[in-house]
Amino acid sequence: MKETTMGKIIIEFDSVEESVDARTALDGYKWKLAMWDLDQELRGTVKYSKSLLSHDDQADEMEMNVADKMREKIREILDSYGLNLID
């Protein structure tokens, strides 16, 4: 049986000023999760007519269309950076 091991990634930042860059690098996965959550909220509006504006109301056709367009825009922007929500 062949054993595979994960590679090691080392990120170095040389100064206190670069600490923001370090935090950004380390928080990348959190950003992806936040975008996933936003996409799922918009999906709920598109698929289930769940209003983003009020928890008690159904989304109207205009809100569902805007939610659908926003999901498309999110994917377009992510794609322009070589990113996606699936991988």
C-alpha positions as CSV (number, residue, x, y, z in Angstrom):
1,M,0.0,0.0,0.0
2,K,1.4,3.3,-1.0
3,E,1.3,6.1,1.6
4,T,0.9,9.6,0.5
5,T,1.8,12.6,2.6
6,M,0.7,16.2,2.4
7,G,3.2,18.8,1.4
8,K,4.2,21.7,3.7
9,I,3.5,25.3,2.8
10,I,5.5,28.0,4.6
11,I,4.4,31.6,4.4
12,E,6.9,34.1,5.7
13,F,6.3,37.8,6.3
14,D,9.3,39.9,7.4
15,S,7.7,42.9,9.2
16,V,4.9,44.0,11.4
17,E,3.5,46.0,8.4
18,E,3.1,42.7,6.6
19,S,0.9,41.3,9.3
20,V,-2.2,42.3,7.5
21,D,-1.0,40.3,4.5
22,A,-0.3,37.4,6.8
23,R,-3.8,37.5,8.3
24,T,-5.3,37.8,4.8
25,A,-3.4,34.7,3.7
26,L,-4.4,32.7,6.7
27,D,-8.1,33.8,6.5
28,G,-8.5,32.7,2.9
29,Y,-10.6,29.7,3.8
30,K,-12.9,31.8,6.0
31,W,-13.5,34.1,3.0
32,K,-14.4,31.1,0.9
33,L,-16.9,29.9,3.6
34,A,-18.4,33.4,3.9
35,M,-18.9,33.5,0.1
36,W,-20.4,30.0,0.2
37,D,-22.9,31.2,2.9
38,L,-23.8,34.2,0.9
39,D,-24.4,32.1,-2.2
40,Q,-26.5,29.7,-0.2
41,E,-28.7,32.5,1.1
42,L,-29.2,33.7,-2.4
43,R,-29.9,30.2,-3.6
44,G,-32.6,29.9,-0.9
45,T,-34.3,32.9,-2.4
46,V,-34.0,31.6,-6.0
47,K,-35.1,28.0,-5.3
48,Y,-37.5,28.3,-2.3
49,S,-38.7,31.9,-2.6
50,K,-37.2,32.6,0.8
51,S,-37.0,36.4,1.3
52,L,-33.7,37.9,2.2
53,L,-35.4,41.1,3.4
54,S,-37.9,39.5,5.9
55,H,-37.9,36.1,7.6
56,D,-41.7,36.0,7.5
57,D,-42.3,36.9,3.9
58,Q,-41.9,35.0,0.6
59,A,-39.6,36.6,-2.0
60,D,-41.4,38.2,-4.9
61,E,-40.3,37.6,-8.5
62,M,-38.1,40.7,-8.6
63,E,-36.2,39.6,-5.4
64,M,-35.7,36.1,-6.9
65,N,-34.4,37.6,-10.1
66,V,-32.0,39.9,-8.3
67,A,-30.8,37.0,-6.1
68,D,-30.2,34.8,-9.3
69,K,-28.3,37.6,-11.0
70,M,-26.2,38.2,-7.8
71,R,-25.3,34.5,-7.8
72,E,-24.2,34.7,-11.4
73,K,-22.1,37.9,-10.6
74,I,-20.4,36.2,-7.7
75,R,-19.4,33.3,-9.9
76,E,-18.2,35.7,-12.6
77,I,-16.0,37.6,-10.2
78,L,-14.6,34.5,-8.6
79,D,-13.9,33.1,-12.0
80,S,-12.0,36.2,-13.0
81,Y,-9.6,35.5,-10.0
82,G,-9.4,31.8,-10.9
83,L,-11.5,30.8,-7.9
84,N,-14.7,28.9,-7.4
85,L,-17.0,27.8,-4.6
86,I,-16.9,24.1,-5.4
87,D,-13.2,23.1,-5.0
